[in-house]
Amino acid sequence: MLEDRGLVEVRAGRGTTVVPVKPDQVKASLYRLIRSSSTPVLQEMLQLLELRGVLEESAASLAAARATESEIAEIESALDKMRHGTVPDEVYAADLHFHLSIARASGNRFFEIVLEPLTEVFLKQIQLTAKVDVGVNHHAEVLKAIQSRRPAAAGLAVRQLLKFTQEDICKALASQPASTASVLSD
């Protein structure tokens, strides 16, 4: 099992050695950890949102200070796809791309490593409600702050986006039947 996960390498005559951990392995482990939780959907989503808030505010602030023009163009492209997506899956994929582009633009690769599985699981959860608004205008405010190179404004815009998301999720899940109480084990 450890060999399958790329954590050890077995060689005839040499034995078993530990392999240096790769970012994709960390992402996969985090994804499994988040998915394996058995807490109720609303409580878990609020906890994920709280963690995302801490990380994404910092990432957006750093992106406002460090992003290259091509990284900003990537964030713009993701927002454009969110605005013009005609199928929910396209919009959610663009939303994930938006957040990961900001993480990359922060200049700290660890933001992307941690935020990718966290955001992906979160977005999969909200897709199940089919009632959540991705808040394109709030995303646009985050981009605007990054484009204008205002780190504090970028962090605040993320905070407002995630507050909007929290309110929207609470409304959407309040109207869901009890059978959706735990969706991560699917």
C-alpha positions in Angstrom: 0.0 0.0 0.0 2.8 2.4 0.8 4.5 1.6 -2.5 1.2 2.2 -4.3 1.0 5.6 -2.8 4.5 6.4 -3.8 5.8 6.7 -0.2 8.3 3.9 -0.3 10.3 2.2 -3.1 11.1 -1.5 -2.9 14.1 -2.8 -4.8 15.4 -6.3 -5.0 18.7 -6.7 -3.1 18.5 -3.1 -1.7 15.4 -3.3 0.5 12.8 -0.7 1.0 13.6 3.0 1.1 11.4 6.0 1.9 10.8 8.2 -1.2 10.7 12.0 -0.8 7.2 13.3 -0.7 5.9 15.0 -3.8 3.2 17.8 -3.8 0.7 15.6 -5.6 1.0 13.0 -2.9 0.3 15.6 -0.2 -2.7 16.9 -2.2 -4.0 13.3 -2.5 -3.5 12.7 1.2 -5.3 15.9 2.2 -8.1 15.1 -0.2 -8.6 11.6 1.4 -8.5 13.1 4.8 -11.1 15.7 4.0 -13.4 13.2 2.2 -13.1 10.7 5.1 -14.7 12.9 7.6 -18.1 11.9 8.9 -19.3 15.2 10.4 -22.6 16.7 9.1 -22.4 18.6 5.8 -23.2 22.0 7.1 -20.9 21.9 10.0 -18.1 20.5 7.9 -18.6 23.0 5.1 -18.5 25.9 7.6 -15.2 24.5 9.0 -13.7 24.1 5.6 -14.8 27.6 4.8 -13.2 28.9 7.9 -9.9 27.2 7.0 -10.1 28.4 3.4 -10.7 31.9 4.7 -7.5 31.9 6.7 -5.5 30.5 3.8 -7.1 32.4 0.9 -7.0 35.8 2.5 -3.2 35.4 2.9 -2.8 34.0 -0.6 -4.8 36.8 -2.2 -2.9 39.4 -0.3 0.4 37.9 -1.4 -0.9 37.6 -5.0 -1.7 41.3 -5.0 1.9 42.0 -4.1 3.6 39.4 -6.2 1.5 38.3 -9.2 3.0 38.6 -12.6 0.9 39.9 -15.5 0.5 36.4 -16.9 -0.8 35.2 -13.5 -3.3 38.0 -13.3 -4.4 37.1 -16.8 -5.0 33.5 -15.7 -7.2 34.8 -12.8 -9.1 37.0 -15.2 -9.6 34.1 -17.6 -11.0 31.9 -14.8 -13.4 34.7 -13.8 -14.5 35.1 -17.4 -15.2 31.4 -17.6 -17.3 31.7 -14.4 -19.3 34.5 -15.9 -20.0 32.9 -19.2 -20.3 29.2 -18.1 -23.5 27.7 -19.4 -23.3 24.4 -17.5 -22.9 24.2 -13.7 -19.9 21.9 -14.0 -18.1 24.5 -16.2 -18.8 27.2 -13.6 -17.5 25.1 -10.7 -14.4 24.1 -12.7 -13.7 27.8 -13.4 -14.3 28.7 -9.8 -11.7 26.1 -8.7 -9.3 27.4 -11.3 -9.9 31.0 -10.1 -8.9 30.1 -6.5 -6.0 27.9 -7.6 -4.7 30.7 -9.9 -4.6 33.1 -6.9 -2.8 30.5 -4.8 -0.2 30.1 -7.6 0.1 33.9 -8.0 0.9 34.2 -4.3 4.4 32.9 -5.0 4.1 30.3 -2.3 3.6 26.8 -3.7 2.3 25.5 -0.4 -0.9 27.5 -0.7 -1.8 25.6 -3.9 -0.8 22.3 -2.4 -3.2 22.8 0.6 -5.9 24.8 -1.1 -6.5 22.5 -4.1 -7.9 19.5 -2.2 -9.7 21.8 0.3 -11.4 23.9 -2.4 -12.1 20.9 -4.7 -13.9 19.0 -1.9 -15.8 22.2 -0.9 -16.9 22.9 -4.4 -18.1 19.3 -4.9 -20.2 19.6 -1.8 -21.8 22.8 -2.9 -22.5 21.3 -6.4 -24.8 18.8 -4.6 -27.1 21.6 -3.4 -27.7 22.9 -6.9 -28.8 26.1 -5.3 -25.6 27.9 -4.5 -24.6 31.1 -6.2 -20.9 31.2 -6.9 -20.8 35.0 -6.3 -19.2 36.1 -9.5 -19.4 39.8 -8.4 -17.5 39.0 -5.2 -14.9 37.1 -7.2 -14.6 40.1 -9.4 -13.8 42.3 -6.3 -11.0 39.9 -5.4 -9.5 40.2 -8.9 -9.9 44.0 -8.9 -7.9 44.3 -5.6 -5.2 42.0 -7.0 -5.0 43.9 -10.3 -4.7 47.2 -8.4 -1.9 45.7 -6.2 -3.7 46.3 -2.9 -2.9 43.4 -0.6 -5.2 44.5 2.3 -8.1 45.0 -0.1 -7.5 41.6 -1.7 -7.7 39.9 1.7 -10.8 41.8 2.7 -12.5 40.9 -0.7 -11.8 37.2 0.0 -13.3 37.6 3.5 -16.4 39.2 2.0 -16.6 36.5 -0.7 -16.4 33.7 1.8 -19.0 35.4 4.1 -21.3 35.6 1.1 -20.6 31.9 0.4 -21.3 30.9 4.0 -24.6 32.7 4.0 -25.6 31.2 0.6 -24.6 27.7 1.7 -26.6 28.0 4.9 -29.7 29.0 3.0 -29.2 26.3 0.4 -28.6 23.5 2.9 -31.5 24.6 5.1 -33.8 23.8 2.2 -32.2 20.4 1.5 -33.8 17.1 2.7 -32.1 15.3 5.7 -30.8 12.7 3.3 -28.0 15.0 2.2 -26.7 15.2 5.8 -23.4 13.6 4.9 -22.2 13.7 1.3 -18.5 13.4 1.5 -18.6 9.6 1.9 -20.1 9.2 -1.6 
